[in-house]
Amino acid sequence: MAKSYPVTIRIIEAKSSCSSGHRVGEEFRLEGYTPEGLCLTAFAGLLPMARILAAGGSLGPETDRIVASCPDPKGGLIFEVVREKG
């Protein structure tokens, strides 16, 4: 069975307020289910990137971190998706 790494999603910047009430500094750990408190719009947009990191893959030059904006055009949040050492 392939190794699966733990992944953490962090809100690192807010360019505007979030309609779901998310704030800079919030963290969500992916452990097989939708993280409690993370809105579904953000989760749906970040899940493909998180799955790549969890499987040991990467997107771009940083091998354990992806920075992405909220998929909600009104969201204005910047997320960091990080593969934790595990």
Residue frames as a rotation matrix with the C-alpha (Angstrom) as fourth column:
MET 1
0.582 0.813 0.000 0.00
0.813 -0.582 0.000 0.00
0.000 0.000 -1.000 0.00
ALA 2
-0.096 -0.606 0.789 1.33
0.538 -0.699 -0.471 3.47
0.837 0.380 0.394 -0.90
LYS 3
-0.577 -0.198 -0.793 2.24
0.801 -0.326 -0.501 5.82
-0.159 -0.924 0.346 1.92
SER 4
0.338 0.692 0.638 -0.19
0.625 -0.672 0.398 8.65
0.704 0.264 -0.659 2.63
TYR 5
-0.732 -0.670 -0.122 1.15
0.576 -0.514 -0.635 11.82
0.363 -0.536 0.763 4.22
PRO 6
0.090 0.744 -0.662 -0.81
0.884 -0.366 -0.292 14.10
-0.460 -0.558 -0.691 6.55
VAL 7
-0.488 -0.150 0.860 -1.83
0.662 -0.706 0.252 17.41
0.569 0.692 0.444 4.99
THR 8
-0.195 0.395 -0.898 -2.67
0.751 -0.529 -0.396 20.71
-0.631 -0.751 -0.194 6.67
ILE 9
-0.016 0.292 0.956 -4.57
0.778 -0.597 0.196 23.58
0.629 0.747 -0.218 5.07
ARG 10
-0.296 -0.146 -0.944 -3.84
0.793 -0.589 -0.158 27.05
-0.533 -0.795 0.290 6.50
ILE 11
0.742 0.456 0.492 -5.29
0.632 -0.721 -0.283 30.45
0.225 0.521 -0.823 5.72
ILE 12
-0.121 -0.939 -0.323 -2.28
0.961 -0.192 0.200 32.71
-0.250 -0.287 0.925 5.27
GLU 13
-0.966 -0.187 -0.177 -3.75
0.140 -0.959 0.245 35.89
-0.216 0.212 0.953 3.77
ALA 14
0.028 0.995 0.092 -7.09
0.865 0.022 -0.501 37.67
-0.501 0.094 -0.860 3.35
LYS 15
-0.874 -0.307 0.377 -7.47
0.475 -0.706 0.526 40.15
0.105 0.639 0.762 0.52
SER 16
-0.423 0.803 0.420 -11.09
-0.606 -0.595 0.528 40.74
0.674 -0.031 0.738 1.54
SER 17
-0.390 0.343 0.855 -13.56
-0.808 0.317 -0.496 39.36
-0.441 -0.884 0.153 4.05
CYS 18
-0.962 0.035 -0.271 -14.82
-0.090 0.895 0.436 35.80
0.257 0.444 -0.858 3.66
SER 19
-0.178 0.979 0.096 -18.56
-0.759 -0.199 0.620 35.13
0.627 0.038 0.778 3.40
SER 20
0.400 0.269 -0.876 -18.02
0.210 0.904 0.374 31.94
0.892 -0.333 0.305 5.44
GLY 21
0.923 0.008 0.384 -16.24
-0.336 -0.467 0.818 33.84
0.186 -0.884 -0.429 8.20
HIS 22
0.619 -0.767 -0.169 -12.81
0.772 0.634 -0.048 32.27
0.144 -0.101 0.984 7.70
ARG 23
0.935 -0.353 0.024 -9.84
-0.344 -0.893 0.291 34.24
-0.081 -0.280 -0.956 9.05
VAL 24
0.257 -0.939 -0.227 -6.08
-0.472 0.082 -0.878 34.30
0.843 0.333 -0.422 8.66
GLY 25
-0.504 -0.584 0.637 -4.42
-0.850 0.201 -0.488 31.75
0.157 -0.787 -0.597 10.93
GLU 26
0.484 0.714 0.506 -7.11
-0.752 0.635 -0.177 29.08
-0.448 -0.295 0.844 10.78
GLU 27
-0.661 -0.693 -0.288 -5.81
-0.751 0.607 0.262 25.56
-0.007 0.389 -0.921 10.17
PHE 28
0.573 0.809 0.133 -7.56
-0.777 0.587 -0.227 22.43
-0.262 0.026 0.965 8.99
ARG 29
-0.564 -0.766 0.309 -6.04
-0.642 0.641 0.421 18.96
-0.520 0.039 -0.853 8.98
LEU 30
0.177 0.568 -0.804 -7.05
-0.912 0.402 0.084 16.49
0.371 0.718 0.589 6.28
GLU 31
-0.712 -0.371 0.596 -7.69
-0.607 0.752 -0.258 13.12
-0.352 -0.546 -0.760 7.82
GLY 32
-0.927 0.273 0.256 -9.94
0.352 0.868 0.350 11.31
-0.127 0.414 -0.901 5.35
TYR 33
0.079 0.997 0.026 -13.02
0.990 -0.075 -0.124 13.53
-0.121 0.036 -0.992 5.70
THR 34
0.228 0.077 0.971 -14.02
0.366 -0.930 -0.013 17.12
0.902 0.358 -0.240 5.05
PRO 35
-0.741 -0.560 -0.369 -12.26
0.547 -0.186 -0.817 19.06
0.389 -0.807 0.444 7.82
GLU 36
0.184 0.847 -0.498 -14.75
0.983 -0.170 0.074 20.38
-0.022 -0.503 -0.864 10.35
GLY 37
0.309 0.061 -0.949 -15.35
0.393 -0.917 0.069 24.10
-0.866 -0.394 -0.307 9.89
LEU 38
-0.771 -0.590 -0.238 -13.86
-0.001 -0.372 0.928 24.42
-0.637 0.716 0.286 6.38
CYS 39
0.137 0.886 -0.444 -16.46
-0.606 -0.279 -0.744 25.64
-0.783 0.371 0.499 3.89
LEU 40
0.399 0.115 0.910 -17.29
0.381 0.882 -0.278 23.29
-0.834 0.458 0.308 1.05
THR 41
0.998 -0.052 -0.022 -16.28
-0.043 -0.462 -0.886 25.77
0.036 0.885 -0.464 -1.67
ALA 42
0.314 -0.944 0.104 -12.73
-0.949 -0.309 0.063 26.04
-0.028 -0.118 -0.993 -0.34
PHE 43
-0.004 -0.299 0.954 -12.55
-0.397 0.876 0.273 22.30
-0.918 -0.378 -0.122 0.36
ALA 44
0.741 0.362 0.565 -13.70
0.325 0.542 -0.775 21.39
-0.587 0.758 0.284 -3.16
GLY 45
0.909 -0.409 -0.077 -11.11
-0.312 -0.547 -0.777 23.70
0.275 0.731 -0.625 -4.73
LEU 46
0.157 -0.913 0.375 -8.22
-0.987 -0.154 0.039 22.62
0.022 -0.377 -0.926 -2.51
LEU 47
0.606 0.167 0.778 -8.92
-0.412 0.902 0.127 18.87
-0.681 -0.397 0.615 -2.38
PRO 48
0.960 -0.281 0.009 -7.15
0.165 0.538 -0.827 17.95
0.227 0.795 0.563 -5.66
MET 49
0.267 -0.906 0.327 -3.97
-0.495 -0.421 -0.760 19.73
0.827 0.041 -0.561 -4.52
ALA 50
0.148 -0.159 0.976 -4.18
-0.975 0.142 0.171 18.21
-0.166 -0.977 -0.134 -1.05
ARG 51
0.880 0.230 0.416 -4.58
-0.186 0.972 -0.144 14.70
-0.438 0.049 0.898 -2.50
ILE 52
0.726 -0.683 -0.082 -1.48
-0.005 0.114 -0.993 15.17
0.688 0.721 0.079 -4.68
LEU 53
-0.053 -0.762 0.645 0.58
-0.798 -0.356 -0.486 16.19
0.600 -0.541 -0.590 -1.65
ALA 54
0.383 0.275 0.882 -0.88
-0.832 0.518 0.199 13.39
-0.403 -0.810 0.427 0.48
ALA 55
0.986 0.021 0.164 0.21
0.054 0.897 -0.440 10.87
-0.156 0.442 0.883 -2.14
GLY 56
0.269 -0.963 -0.027 3.77
0.502 0.116 0.857 12.21
-0.822 -0.244 0.515 -2.13
GLY 57
0.147 -0.155 0.977 3.50
0.973 -0.155 -0.171 14.22
0.178 0.976 0.128 -5.36
SER 58
-0.331 -0.258 -0.907 4.12
0.461 -0.883 0.083 17.89
-0.823 -0.391 0.412 -6.02
LEU 59
0.629 0.457 0.629 3.04
0.777 -0.383 -0.499 20.74
0.013 0.802 -0.597 -8.27
GLY 60
0.830 -0.343 0.440 5.90
-0.162 -0.903 -0.398 23.04
0.534 0.259 -0.805 -9.15
PRO 61
-0.014 -1.000 -0.002 9.24
-0.218 0.005 -0.976 23.72
0.976 -0.013 -0.218 -7.53
GLU 62
-0.430 -0.084 0.899 8.13
-0.899 -0.047 -0.435 23.49
0.079 -0.995 -0.055 -3.89
THR 63
-0.645 0.068 -0.761 7.68
-0.230 0.933 0.278 19.80
0.729 0.354 -0.586 -3.23
ASP 64
-0.654 0.387 -0.650 5.73
0.725 0.566 -0.392 19.91
0.217 -0.728 -0.651 0.04
ARG 65
-0.398 0.473 -0.786 3.69
0.360 -0.708 -0.608 23.13
-0.844 -0.525 0.112 -0.23
ILE 66
-0.489 0.349 0.799 1.11
0.787 -0.219 0.577 24.65
0.377 0.911 -0.168 -2.56
VAL 67
-0.702 0.318 -0.637 -0.29
0.151 -0.808 -0.570 28.18
-0.696 -0.496 0.519 -2.25
ALA 68
-0.670 0.566 0.480 -3.72
0.645 0.124 0.754 28.75
0.367 0.815 -0.448 -3.79
SER 69
-0.865 0.455 0.212 -6.48
-0.495 -0.843 -0.210 31.33
0.083 -0.287 0.954 -3.69
CYS 70
-0.459 0.804 0.377 -10.02
-0.048 0.401 -0.915 30.58
-0.887 -0.438 -0.145 -2.63
PRO 71
-0.811 0.168 0.560 -12.10
0.582 0.325 0.745 29.30
-0.057 0.931 -0.361 -5.56
ASP 72
0.334 0.922 -0.195 -14.94
0.897 -0.374 -0.235 31.63
-0.290 -0.096 -0.952 -4.52
PRO 73
-0.146 -0.456 0.878 -14.36
0.755 -0.625 -0.198 34.82
0.639 0.634 0.436 -6.56
LYS 74
0.514 0.374 0.772 -15.75
-0.186 -0.830 0.526 36.84
0.837 -0.414 -0.357 -3.64
GLY 75
0.793 -0.137 -0.593 -13.62
0.547 0.590 0.595 34.94
0.268 -0.796 0.543 -1.07
GLY 76
0.667 -0.572 0.478 -10.30
-0.408 -0.816 -0.409 36.74
0.624 0.078 -0.778 -1.25
LEU 77
0.728 -0.410 0.550 -8.47
-0.462 0.300 0.835 34.20
-0.507 -0.861 0.029 0.91
ILE 78
0.187 -0.749 -0.636 -5.06
-0.749 0.310 -0.586 32.69
0.636 0.585 -0.503 0.22
PHE 79
0.911 0.172 0.376 -4.50
-0.370 0.744 0.557 29.13
-0.184 -0.646 0.741 1.43
GLU 80
-0.241 -0.952 -0.189 -1.32
-0.951 0.271 -0.148 27.17
0.192 0.144 -0.971 2.03
VAL 81
0.898 0.435 -0.064 -1.63
-0.424 0.896 0.132 23.41
0.115 -0.091 0.989 1.57
VAL 82
-0.016 -0.982 0.190 1.28
-0.981 -0.022 -0.194 21.63
0.194 -0.189 -0.963 3.26
ARG 83
0.575 0.024 -0.818 2.42
-0.012 1.000 0.020 18.02
0.818 -0.001 0.575 3.30
GLU 84
0.611 -0.334 0.717 3.55
-0.790 -0.205 0.578 17.31
-0.046 -0.920 -0.389 6.84
LYS 85
-0.441 -0.797 -0.412 6.46
-0.717 0.589 -0.373 15.02
0.540 0.130 -0.831 7.56
GLY 86
0.326 0.691 0.645 5.05
-0.928 0.363 0.080 11.72
-0.179 -0.625 0.760 8.55
